[in-house]
Amino acid sequence: MRTLLVLSLSAVLLASCSTPAPAPDLAKIRAEVEALTAKAMADLNAGTMDTTMSQYVDEAVSMPNNAPMLKGKEAIKAHYGQMMAMGIKLSDVKFTTVDGSAGGQYVYEIGTYMMTINIPNMAAMTDQGKYLTVYERTADGALK
C-alpha cells in the first residue's frame, strides 16, 4: 500500500513538472490582426468582399446588427452579397482594435467600428459600435 502511494504521488509530481507552452508573441499577433482588419476595411470601402471572405473559415459565424445570426461562410457571403445587390454601400469604414489576447490556436480581438451606410434614395447614415472577432490559427499557420 505504501509503495502504491509513493508511486501515485511520484506520478502526480512528474506530471506537474511539464514545461509550459511558450508565451505567444503578442506584438506579432497584433500586427497580423491589424493587417486582416485593414484588408476588411479596404474591401468594405471598395464594395467587395472577396479578400475578406477568403479569410473566413467554412464554419464561421457572423452576428450582424438587426439581422439573424449567419452560420457558415457561404451564408455570410450571401447576406453581404444581397446588401450590395440592393445598392447598399459602406464608406468611411474604420475598425479600431481596442484589446485582444491569444491562447493555443485562438486569438480574439475586441474593437470598435464606425462607418457610413449609403442606401439608395435615403440620406447617408453613420453607424458605430463594437465587435468581437475570434480568429483560429489554421494548419498552415494563418489566422482565419
DSSP file with accessible surface (Angstrom, degrees, kcal/mol):
  #  RESIDUE AA STRUCTURE BP1 BP2  ACC     N-H-->O    O-->H-N    N-H-->O    O-->H-N    TCO  KAPPA ALPHA  PHI   PSI    X-CA   Y-CA   Z-CA
    1    1 A M     >        0   0  190      0, 0.0     4,-2.1     0, 0.0     5,-0.1   0.000 360.0 360.0 360.0 -43.9    0.0    0.0    0.0
    2    2 A R  H  >  +     0   0  206      1,-0.2     4,-2.4     2,-0.2     5,-0.2   0.897 360.0  51.8 -63.4 -39.0    2.8    2.4    0.9
    3    3 A T  H  > S+     0   0  103      1,-0.2     4,-2.6     2,-0.2    -1,-0.2   0.913 108.6  51.0 -63.6 -41.6    4.6    1.6   -2.4
    4    4 A L  H  > S+     0   0  108      2,-0.2     4,-2.4     1,-0.2    -1,-0.2   0.913 110.3  49.4 -62.8 -41.0    1.4    2.4   -4.3
    5    5 A L  H  X S+     0   0  105     -4,-2.1     4,-2.6     2,-0.2     5,-0.2   0.926 111.5  48.4 -64.4 -44.3    1.0    5.7   -2.5
    6    6 A V  H  X S+     0   0   77     -4,-2.4     4,-2.4     1,-0.2    -2,-0.2   0.925 112.9  48.3 -63.8 -43.1    4.6    6.7   -3.2
    7    7 A L  H  X S+     0   0  110     -4,-2.6     4,-2.3     2,-0.2    -2,-0.2   0.913 111.8  49.8 -63.9 -40.9    4.2    5.7   -6.9
    8    8 A S  H  X S+     0   0   61     -4,-2.4     4,-2.1     2,-0.2    -2,-0.2   0.934 112.5  46.2 -64.4 -46.4    1.0    7.7   -7.2
    9    9 A L  H  X S+     0   0  109     -4,-2.6     4,-2.5     1,-0.2    -1,-0.2   0.892 111.7  52.5 -64.0 -37.9    2.5   10.8   -5.6
   10   10 A S  H  X S+     0   0   55     -4,-2.4     4,-2.7    -5,-0.2    -1,-0.2   0.907 108.3  50.6 -63.8 -41.0    5.5   10.5   -7.8
   11   11 A A  H  X S+     0   0   59     -4,-2.3     4,-2.3     2,-0.2    -2,-0.2   0.916 111.4  47.9 -63.9 -42.1    3.4   10.3  -11.0
   12   12 A V  H  X S+     0   0   99     -4,-2.1     4,-1.9     2,-0.2    -2,-0.2   0.928 112.3  49.7 -64.3 -43.3    1.5   13.4   -9.9
   13   13 A L  H  X S+     0   0  110     -4,-2.5     4,-0.6     1,-0.2    -2,-0.2   0.935 112.1  47.0 -62.2 -45.6    4.7   15.3   -9.2
   14   14 A L  H >< S+     0   0  131     -4,-2.7     3,-0.9     1,-0.2    -1,-0.2   0.901 110.6  52.5 -64.8 -39.0    6.2   14.3  -12.6
   15   15 A A  H >< S+     0   0   72     -4,-2.3     3,-1.0     1,-0.2    -1,-0.2   0.861 106.7  53.1 -66.1 -33.7    3.1   15.3  -14.4
   16   16 A S  H 3< S+     0   0   84     -4,-1.9    -1,-0.2     1,-0.2    -2,-0.2   0.599  97.1  68.7 -79.1  -7.0    3.1   18.7  -12.8
   17   17 A C  T <<  +     0   0   88     -3,-0.9    -1,-0.2    -4,-0.6    -2,-0.1   0.260  69.6 131.7 -94.4  12.8    6.7   19.4  -13.9
   18   18 A S    <   -     0   0   91     -3,-1.0    -3,-0.0     1,-0.1    -4,-0.0  -0.290  67.4-101.0 -66.9 153.1    5.9   19.6  -17.6
   19   19 A T        -     0   0  129      1,-0.1    -1,-0.1     3,-0.0    -2,-0.1  -0.580  38.4-122.4 -75.3 127.2    7.3   22.6  -19.5
   20   20 A P        -     0   0  109      0, 0.0     3,-0.1     0, 0.0    -1,-0.1  -0.330  33.1 -95.8 -68.5 154.0    4.7   25.3  -20.0
   21   21 A A        -     0   0   88      1,-0.1     2,-0.0    -2,-0.0     0, 0.0  -0.364  49.9 -96.2 -64.6 145.8    4.0   26.4  -23.6
   22   22 A P        -     0   0  121      0, 0.0    -1,-0.1     0, 0.0     3,-0.1  -0.343  45.1 -99.5 -63.6 147.3    6.0   29.5  -24.7
   23   23 A A        -     0   0   89      1,-0.1    80,-0.1    -3,-0.1     2,-0.0  -0.408  43.8-106.8 -65.6 139.3    4.1   32.8  -24.3
   24   24 A P        -     0   0   64      0, 0.0     2,-1.4     0, 0.0     3,-0.1  -0.357  27.3-111.9 -67.5 150.4    2.7   34.0  -27.6
   25   25 A D     >  -     0   0   97      1,-0.2     4,-2.4    -3,-0.1     5,-0.2  -0.675  36.8-175.0 -82.0  91.3    4.3   36.9  -29.4
   26   26 A L  H  > S+     0   0   94     -2,-1.4     4,-2.8     1,-0.2     5,-0.2   0.833  78.0  56.3 -64.5 -32.1    1.5   39.4  -28.9
   27   27 A A  H  > S+     0   0   77      2,-0.2     4,-2.0     1,-0.2    -1,-0.2   0.933 110.6  45.2 -64.9 -41.9    3.2   42.2  -30.9
   28   28 A K  H  > S+     0   0  126      2,-0.2     4,-2.1     1,-0.2    -2,-0.2   0.926 114.1  48.9 -66.1 -42.9    3.4   39.8  -33.9
   29   29 A I  H  X S+     0   0   17     -4,-2.4     4,-2.7     1,-0.2     5,-0.2   0.919 109.1  52.3 -64.7 -42.0   -0.2   38.6  -33.4
   30   30 A R  H  X S+     0   0  112     -4,-2.8     4,-2.9     1,-0.2    -1,-0.2   0.920 108.4  51.4 -61.2 -40.1   -1.5   42.2  -33.1
   31   31 A A  H  X S+     0   0   58     -4,-2.0     4,-2.0     2,-0.2    -1,-0.2   0.907 110.3  49.5 -62.9 -40.5    0.3   43.1  -36.4
   32   32 A E  H  X S+     0   0   50     -4,-2.1     4,-2.0     2,-0.2    -2,-0.2   0.931 112.8  46.6 -62.1 -46.5   -1.4   40.0  -38.1
   33   33 A V  H  X S+     0   0    6     -4,-2.7     4,-2.7     1,-0.2     5,-0.2   0.924 111.3  50.9 -63.8 -43.7   -4.8   41.0  -36.8
   34   34 A E  H  X S+     0   0   82     -4,-2.9     4,-2.2     1,-0.2    -1,-0.2   0.871 108.5  52.6 -64.9 -33.2   -4.4   44.7  -37.8
   35   35 A A  H  X S+     0   0   51     -4,-2.0     4,-1.9    -5,-0.2    -1,-0.2   0.907 110.3  48.5 -66.6 -40.1   -3.4   43.5  -41.3
   36   36 A L  H  X S+     0   0   21     -4,-2.0     4,-2.1     2,-0.2    -2,-0.2   0.914 112.3  47.2 -66.1 -42.3   -6.6   41.4  -41.5
   37   37 A T  H  X S+     0   0   15     -4,-2.7     4,-2.7     1,-0.2    -2,-0.2   0.872 108.8  55.4 -69.3 -32.1   -8.8   44.3  -40.3
   38   38 A A  H  X S+     0   0   48     -4,-2.2     4,-2.4    -5,-0.2    -1,-0.2   0.910 108.0  48.9 -64.1 -41.0   -7.1   46.6  -42.8
   39   39 A K  H  X S+     0   0  105     -4,-1.9     4,-2.6     2,-0.2    13,-0.2   0.916 111.2  49.9 -63.2 -42.0   -8.0   44.2  -45.6
   40   40 A A  H  X S+     0   0   16     -4,-2.1     4,-2.7     2,-0.2     5,-0.2   0.922 110.5  49.4 -64.3 -42.2  -11.6   44.1  -44.4
   41   41 A M  H  X S+     0   0   35     -4,-2.7     4,-2.7     2,-0.2    52,-0.2   0.929 111.7  48.9 -61.1 -44.6  -11.8   47.9  -44.3
   42   42 A A  H  X S+     0   0   59     -4,-2.4     4,-1.8     1,-0.2    -2,-0.2   0.919 112.4  48.7 -62.6 -42.8  -10.4   48.2  -47.8
   43   43 A D  H  X>S+     0   0   12     -4,-2.6     5,-2.6     2,-0.2     4,-0.9   0.939 113.1  46.0 -61.2 -50.0  -12.9   45.6  -49.1
   44   44 A L  H ><5S+     0   0   21     -4,-2.7     3,-0.7     1,-0.2    46,-0.5   0.912 113.0  49.3 -63.5 -40.9  -15.9   47.2  -47.4
   45   45 A N  H 3<5S+     0   0   71     -4,-2.7    -1,-0.2     1,-0.2    -2,-0.2   0.828 113.5  47.5 -66.6 -29.8  -14.9   50.7  -48.6
   46   46 A A  H 3<5S-     0   0   73     -4,-1.8    -1,-0.2    -5,-0.2    -2,-0.2   0.546 114.3-117.2 -87.0  -8.2  -14.4   49.3  -52.2
   47   47 A G  T <<5S+     0   0   37     -4,-0.9     2,-0.3    -3,-0.7    -3,-0.2   0.766  77.6 111.2  77.8  25.7  -17.8   47.5  -52.1
   48   48 A T      < -     0   0   58     -5,-2.6    -1,-0.3    -6,-0.2    -2,-0.2  -0.856  44.9-172.4-125.0 164.2  -16.2   44.0  -52.4
   49   49 A M     >  +     0   0   18     -2,-0.3     4,-3.2    -3,-0.1     5,-0.3   0.330  57.3 103.4-133.4   1.7  -16.0   41.1  -50.1
   50   50 A D  H  > S+     0   0  115      1,-0.2     4,-1.6     2,-0.2     5,-0.1   0.923  86.0  41.9 -58.7 -49.8  -13.7   38.6  -51.9
   51   51 A T  H  > S+     0   0   63      1,-0.2     4,-0.5     2,-0.2    -1,-0.2   0.948 118.5  46.5 -63.9 -45.3  -10.5   39.3  -50.0
   52   52 A T  H >4 S+     0   0   10      1,-0.2     3,-1.6   -13,-0.2     4,-0.2   0.929 110.2  52.1 -64.4 -45.1  -12.3   39.3  -46.6
   53   53 A M  H >< S+     0   0    4     -4,-3.2     3,-1.6     1,-0.3    -1,-0.2   0.833 100.4  62.7 -64.2 -28.7  -14.3   36.2  -47.3
   54   54 A S  H 3< S+     0   0   60     -4,-1.6    -1,-0.3    -5,-0.3    -2,-0.2   0.716  98.2  58.8 -68.2 -15.3  -11.2   34.3  -48.2
   55   55 A Q  T << S+     0   0   26     -3,-1.6     2,-0.3    -4,-0.5    -1,-0.3   0.472  88.8  94.2 -90.3  -3.9  -10.1   34.9  -44.6
   56   56 A Y  S <  S-     0   0   67     -3,-1.6     2,-0.2    -4,-0.2    79,-0.0  -0.692  74.1-127.6 -89.7 143.7  -13.1   33.1  -43.1
   57   57 A V    >   -     0   0   30     -2,-0.3     3,-1.8     1,-0.1    16,-0.1  -0.493  32.1-108.2 -78.7 157.9  -13.2   29.5  -42.1
   58   58 A D  T 3  S+     0   0  116      1,-0.3    15,-2.2    -2,-0.2    16,-0.3   0.832 118.7  49.2 -58.8 -33.4  -16.0   27.5  -43.6
   59   59 A E  T 3  S+     0   0  127     13,-0.2    -1,-0.3    14,-0.1    13,-0.1   0.143  82.7 145.0 -96.3  24.2  -17.8   27.2  -40.2
   60   60 A A    <   -     0   0   14     -3,-1.8    12,-3.7    11,-0.1     2,-0.4  -0.138  36.6-148.8 -59.5 154.6  -17.6   31.0  -39.4
   61   61 A V  E     -A   71   0A  79     10,-0.2     2,-0.4    14,-0.0    10,-0.2  -0.992  11.0-170.6-127.7 135.0  -20.4   32.7  -37.6
   62   62 A S  E     -A   70   0A  18      8,-2.5     8,-3.2    -2,-0.4     0, 0.0  -0.976  10.3-163.6-125.2 141.7  -21.5   36.3  -38.0
   63   63 A M        -     0   0  138     -2,-0.4     6,-0.2     6,-0.2     3,-0.1  -0.670  17.7-170.2-123.9  74.1  -23.9   38.2  -35.9
   64   64 A P    >   -     0   0   22      0, 0.0     3,-1.2     0, 0.0    -2,-0.0  -0.312  34.0 -93.2 -66.4 149.8  -24.9   41.4  -37.9
   65   65 A N  T 3  S+     0   0   99      1,-0.2     0, 0.0     0, 0.0     0, 0.0  -0.329 104.9   2.3 -59.6 139.8  -26.9   44.1  -36.1
   66   66 A N  T 3  S+     0   0  177      1,-0.2    -1,-0.2    -3,-0.1    -3,-0.0   0.790 116.2  90.7  54.8  33.7  -30.7   43.8  -36.6
   67   67 A A  S <  S-     0   0   36     -3,-1.2    -1,-0.2     3,-0.0     3,-0.1  -0.977  83.5 -86.1-149.7 160.0  -30.5   40.5  -38.6
   68   68 A P        -     0   0  105      0, 0.0     2,-0.1     0, 0.0     0, 0.0  -0.255  55.9 -87.6 -65.4 157.7  -30.4   36.8  -37.8
   69   69 A M        -     0   0  102     -6,-0.2     2,-0.5     1,-0.1    -6,-0.2  -0.391  40.8-139.4 -63.1 139.6  -27.2   35.0  -36.9
   70   70 A L  E     -A   62   0A  22     -8,-3.2    -8,-2.5    -3,-0.1     2,-0.6  -0.927  15.3-164.7-108.2 122.9  -25.4   33.8  -40.0
   71   71 A K  E     +A   61   0A 155     -2,-0.5     4,-0.3   -10,-0.2   -10,-0.2  -0.938  53.3  19.0-113.6 118.5  -23.8   30.4  -39.8
   72   72 A G  S  > S-     0   0   17    -12,-3.7     4,-2.1    -2,-0.6   -13,-0.2   0.139  82.7 -94.0 103.0 143.5  -21.2   29.4  -42.3
   73   73 A K  H  > S+     0   0   43    -15,-2.2     4,-2.6     1,-0.2     5,-0.2   0.881 122.7  52.6 -55.5 -42.0  -19.0   31.2  -44.8
   74   74 A E  H  > S+     0   0  133    -16,-0.3     4,-2.4     1,-0.2    -1,-0.2   0.885 108.3  50.1 -66.9 -37.6  -21.5   30.8  -47.6
   75   75 A A  H  > S+     0   0   41     -4,-0.3     4,-2.3     2,-0.2    -1,-0.2   0.903 112.0  48.3 -66.3 -39.5  -24.4   32.3  -45.6
   76   76 A I  H  X S+     0   0    0     -4,-2.1     4,-2.2     2,-0.2     5,-0.3   0.942 112.5  48.1 -65.1 -46.4  -22.2   35.3  -44.6
   77   77 A K  H  X S+     0   0   90     -4,-2.6     4,-2.3     1,-0.2    -2,-0.2   0.916 111.9  50.0 -61.6 -42.3  -21.2   35.8  -48.2
   78   78 A A  H  X S+     0   0   53     -4,-2.4     4,-2.4     2,-0.2    -1,-0.2   0.914 108.8  52.7 -64.0 -42.0  -24.8   35.6  -49.4
   79   79 A H  H  X S+     0   0   39     -4,-2.3     4,-1.8     1,-0.2    -2,-0.2   0.948 114.3  40.3 -59.4 -51.3  -26.0   38.1  -46.8
   80   80 A Y  H  X S+     0   0   47     -4,-2.2     4,-2.3     1,-0.2    -1,-0.2   0.850 112.4  56.9 -70.5 -30.6  -23.5   40.7  -47.7
   81   81 A G  H  X S+     0   0   37     -4,-2.3     4,-2.5    -5,-0.3    -1,-0.2   0.902 105.9  50.8 -63.8 -39.9  -24.0   40.0  -51.4
   82   82 A Q  H  X S+     0   0  128     -4,-2.4     4,-1.6     2,-0.2    -2,-0.2   0.902 108.9  51.2 -64.0 -41.7  -27.7   40.7  -51.1
   83   83 A M  H  <>S+     0   0   47     -4,-1.8     5,-2.1     1,-0.2     3,-0.3   0.941 112.3  46.0 -60.1 -45.6  -27.0   44.0  -49.4
   84   84 A M  H ><5S+     0   0   64     -4,-2.3     3,-1.6     1,-0.2    -2,-0.2   0.889 108.9  55.5 -65.9 -37.6  -24.6   45.0  -52.2
   85   85 A A  H 3<5S+     0   0   89     -4,-2.5    -1,-0.2     1,-0.3    -2,-0.2   0.813 103.0  56.7 -65.3 -27.9  -27.1   43.9  -54.9
   86   86 A M  T 3<5S-     0   0  130     -4,-1.6    -1,-0.3    -3,-0.3    -2,-0.2   0.475 124.0-106.1 -80.3  -3.0  -29.7   46.2  -53.3
   87   87 A G  T < 5 +     0   0   27     -3,-1.6     2,-0.4     1,-0.3    -3,-0.2   0.538  68.7 150.5  91.5   5.9  -27.3   49.1  -53.8
   88   88 A I      < -     0   0   24     -5,-2.1     2,-0.4    -6,-0.2    -1,-0.3  -0.602  23.1-174.3 -74.7 127.3  -26.3   49.4  -50.2
   89   89 A K  E     -B  118   0B 137     29,-2.8    29,-3.4    -2,-0.4     2,-0.4  -0.959  15.9-147.8-125.8 144.5  -22.8   50.8  -50.0
   90   90 A L  E     +B  117   0B  28    -46,-0.5     2,-0.3    -2,-0.4    27,-0.2  -0.871  22.2 171.6-107.1 143.6  -20.5   51.3  -47.0
   91   91 A S  E     +B  116   0B  33     25,-2.4    25,-3.1    -2,-0.4     3,-0.1  -0.936  56.1  30.4-144.5 167.3  -17.9   54.1  -46.9
   92   92 A D  E    S+     0   0B 116     -2,-0.3     2,-0.3    23,-0.2    -1,-0.1   0.830  76.1 178.7  52.3  34.9  -15.6   55.7  -44.4
   93   93 A V  E     +     0   0B   7    -52,-0.2     2,-0.4    22,-0.1    22,-0.2  -0.531   4.0 177.5 -71.5 130.3  -15.3   52.2  -42.7
   94   94 A K  E     -B  114   0B 117     20,-2.6    20,-1.8    -2,-0.3     2,-0.4  -0.980  12.4-170.9-139.6 120.4  -12.9   52.3  -39.7
   95   95 A F  E     -B  113   0B  35     -2,-0.4     2,-0.5    18,-0.2    18,-0.2  -0.930   6.4-167.0-106.4 138.2  -12.1   49.4  -37.4
   96   96 A T  E     -B  112   0B  61     16,-2.8    16,-2.3    -2,-0.4     2,-0.4  -0.980  16.5-137.7-128.8 119.2  -10.1   50.1  -34.3
   97   97 A T  E     +B  111   0B  20     -2,-0.5    14,-0.3    14,-0.2     3,-0.1  -0.625  25.7 172.4 -74.1 128.0   -8.6   47.3  -32.2
   98   98 A V  E     -     0   0B  86     12,-3.2     2,-0.3     1,-0.4    13,-0.2   0.770  61.6 -15.4-104.1 -39.3   -9.0   48.0  -28.5
   99   99 A D  E     +B  110   0B  86     11,-1.9    11,-3.0     2,-0.0    -1,-0.4  -0.962  61.2 161.3-158.1 168.6   -7.9   44.8  -26.9
  100  100 A G  E     -B  109   0B  31     -2,-0.3     2,-0.3     9,-0.2     9,-0.2  -0.966  11.1-164.9 179.4 170.8   -7.1   41.2  -27.6
  101  101 A S  E     -B  108   0B  50      7,-1.6     7,-2.5    -2,-0.3     2,-0.3  -0.963  11.2-137.8-161.0 171.5   -5.3   38.1  -26.5
  102  102 A A  E     +B  107   0B  21     -2,-0.3     2,-0.3     5,-0.2     5,-0.2  -0.988  19.1 165.9-140.9 148.5   -4.1   34.7  -27.7
  103  103 A G  E >   -B  106   0B  49      3,-2.5     3,-2.1    -2,-0.3     2,-0.1  -0.866  63.2 -34.3-162.6 125.6   -4.1   31.2  -26.3
  104  104 A G  T 3  S-     0   0   88     -2,-0.3    -1,-0.1     1,-0.3     0, 0.0  -0.345 124.7 -20.7  62.1-131.1   -3.4   28.0  -28.1
  105  105 A Q  T 3  S+     0   0   91     -3,-0.1    32,-3.8    -2,-0.1     2,-0.4   0.397 121.7  85.7 -93.0   5.8   -4.8   28.1  -31.7
  106  106 A Y  E <   -BC 103 136B 116     -3,-2.1    -3,-2.5    30,-0.2     2,-0.4  -0.851  48.4-176.9-115.3 145.7   -7.2   31.0  -31.0
  107  107 A V  E     -BC 102 135B   9     28,-2.1    28,-3.7    -2,-0.4     2,-0.4  -0.990  11.1-158.7-131.0 136.9   -6.8   34.8  -31.0
  108  108 A Y  E     -BC 101 134B  89     -7,-2.5    -7,-1.6    -2,-0.4     2,-0.4  -0.939   2.8-164.0-120.5 148.5   -9.5   37.2  -30.1
  109  109 A E  E     -BC 100 133B   2     24,-2.7    24,-2.6    -2,-0.4     2,-0.5  -0.996   2.8-163.5-128.0 130.9   -9.8   40.9  -31.0
  110  110 A I  E     +BC  99 132B  67    -11,-3.0   -12,-3.2    -2,-0.4   -11,-1.9  -0.956  30.4 147.1-110.3 132.9  -12.1   43.4  -29.3
  111  111 A G  E     -BC  97 131B   1     20,-2.3    20,-2.4    -2,-0.5     2,-0.3  -0.914  40.6-118.3-153.2 179.9  -12.7   46.6  -31.2
  112  112 A T  E     -BC  96 130B  63    -16,-2.3   -16,-2.8    -2,-0.3     2,-0.3  -0.880  24.2-161.0-122.8 156.9  -14.9   49.4  -32.3
  113  113 A Y  E     -BC  95 129B  24     16,-2.4    16,-1.9    -2,-0.3     2,-0.3  -0.953  10.3-173.0-135.9 158.1  -16.1   50.4  -35.7
  114  114 A M  E     +BC  94 128B  87    -20,-1.8   -20,-2.6    -2,-0.3     2,-0.3  -0.973  19.2 155.2-145.8 139.8  -17.5   53.4  -37.4
  115  115 A M  E     - C   0 127B  21     12,-2.5    12,-3.2    -2,-0.3     2,-0.5  -0.985  38.5-119.8-158.2 161.7  -18.9   53.6  -41.0
  116  116 A T  E     -BC  91 126B  21    -25,-3.1   -25,-2.4    -2,-0.3     2,-0.6  -0.926  24.4-151.2-106.7 132.1  -21.3   55.4  -43.2
  117  117 A I  E     -BC  90 125B  34      8,-3.8     8,-2.5    -2,-0.5     2,-0.6  -0.923   7.4-163.5-107.1 123.2  -24.1   53.4  -44.7
  118  118 A N  E     +B   89   0B  55    -29,-3.4   -29,-2.8    -2,-0.6     6,-0.1  -0.939   9.6 179.7-111.5 114.0  -25.4   54.6  -48.1
  119  119 A I    >   -     0   0   46     -2,-0.6     3,-1.7     3,-0.2   -31,-0.1  -0.949  39.0 -99.3-114.4 132.1  -28.8   53.3  -49.1
  120  120 A P  T 3  S+     0   0   66      0, 0.0     3,-0.1     0, 0.0   -32,-0.0  -0.170 105.5   9.0 -51.2 138.1  -30.3   54.4  -52.4
  121  121 A N  T 3  S+     0   0  174      1,-0.2     2,-0.3    -3,-0.0    -3,-0.0   0.693 114.1  93.7  65.1  20.7  -32.9   57.2  -52.1
  122  122 A M  S <  S-     0   0  113     -3,-1.7    -3,-0.2     3,-0.0    -1,-0.2  -0.967  83.1 -98.0-135.8 157.5  -32.1   57.8  -48.5
  123  123 A A        -     0   0   83     -2,-0.3    -4,-0.2     1,-0.1    -6,-0.1  -0.439  52.2 -95.4 -70.7 145.8  -29.8   60.1  -46.6
  124  124 A A        -     0   0   60     -2,-0.1     2,-0.4    -6,-0.1    -6,-0.2  -0.318  41.9-151.2 -61.2 144.1  -26.4   58.6  -45.6
  125  125 A M  E     -C  117   0B  79     -8,-2.5    -8,-3.8    -3,-0.1     2,-0.5  -0.957   6.5-137.3-121.1 142.5  -26.4   57.2  -42.0
  126  126 A T  E     -C  116   0B 102     -2,-0.4     2,-0.4   -10,-0.2   -10,-0.2  -0.829  21.7-171.0 -96.7 133.5  -23.4   56.9  -39.7
  127  127 A D  E     +C  115   0B  49    -12,-3.2   -12,-2.5    -2,-0.5     2,-0.3  -0.975   7.5 172.9-123.4 139.0  -23.2   53.7  -37.7
  128  128 A Q  E     +C  114   0B 127     -2,-0.4     2,-0.3   -14,-0.2   -14,-0.2  -0.986  15.6 120.3-142.5 152.2  -20.8   53.0  -34.9
  129  129 A G  E     -C  113   0B  25    -16,-1.9   -16,-2.4    -2,-0.3     2,-0.3  -0.929  48.4 -76.9-176.3-156.2  -20.5   50.1  -32.5
  130  130 A K  E     -C  112   0B 175     -2,-0.3     2,-0.3   -18,-0.3   -18,-0.3  -0.822  31.8-167.9-130.0 162.7  -18.3   47.4  -31.1
  131  131 A Y  E     -C  111   0B  40    -20,-2.4   -20,-2.3    -2,-0.3     2,-0.4  -0.980  15.0-151.1-149.7 161.5  -17.2   43.9  -32.3
  132  132 A L  E     -C  110   0B 112     -2,-0.3     2,-0.4   -22,-0.2   -22,-0.2  -0.996  16.1-171.3-133.0 125.0  -15.5   40.8  -31.1
  133  133 A T  E     -C  109   0B  44    -24,-2.6   -24,-2.7    -2,-0.4     2,-0.6  -0.982   7.7-160.1-119.9 132.2  -13.6   38.6  -33.6
  134  134 A V  E     -C  108   0B  90     -2,-0.4     2,-0.3   -26,-0.2   -26,-0.2  -0.962  12.9-164.7-110.4 120.4  -12.3   35.2  -32.8
  135  135 A Y  E     -C  107   0B  20    -28,-3.7   -28,-2.1    -2,-0.6     2,-0.4  -0.789   6.6-148.7-101.9 150.6   -9.5   34.0  -35.1
  136  136 A E  E     -C  106   0B  49      8,-2.8     8,-2.1    -2,-0.3     2,-0.7  -0.967  16.0-129.8-118.9 133.9   -8.3   30.4  -35.5
  137  137 A R  B     -D  143   0C  67    -32,-3.8     6,-0.2    -2,-0.4     5,-0.1  -0.727  33.6-148.8 -80.4 116.4   -4.7   29.6  -36.3
  138  138 A T    >   -     0   0   35      4,-3.1     3,-2.4    -2,-0.7    -1,-0.0  -0.292  29.2 -93.7 -83.5 173.2   -5.0   27.1  -39.2
  139  139 A A  T 3  S+     0   0  118      1,-0.3    -1,-0.1     2,-0.1    -2,-0.0   0.804 125.8  55.9 -58.9 -29.0   -2.7   24.2  -40.1
  140  140 A D  T 3  S-     0   0  124      2,-0.1    -1,-0.3     1,-0.1     3,-0.1   0.405 121.0-107.3 -85.1   3.0   -0.8   26.4  -42.5
  141  141 A G  S <  S+     0   0   35     -3,-2.4    -2,-0.1     1,-0.3     2,-0.1   0.359  77.1 130.7  92.7  -6.3   -0.1   29.0  -39.7
  142  142 A A        -     0   0   35     -5,-0.1    -4,-3.1     1,-0.1     2,-0.5  -0.464  58.5-123.5 -80.3 152.0   -2.6   31.6  -41.0
  143  143 A L  B      D  137   0C  11     -6,-0.2    -6,-0.2    -2,-0.1   -37,-0.1  -0.830 360.0 360.0 -90.1 131.6   -5.2   33.4  -38.8
  144  144 A K              0   0   74     -8,-2.1    -8,-2.8    -2,-0.5   -88,-0.2  -0.959 360.0 360.0-131.0 360.0   -8.7   32.9  -40.2
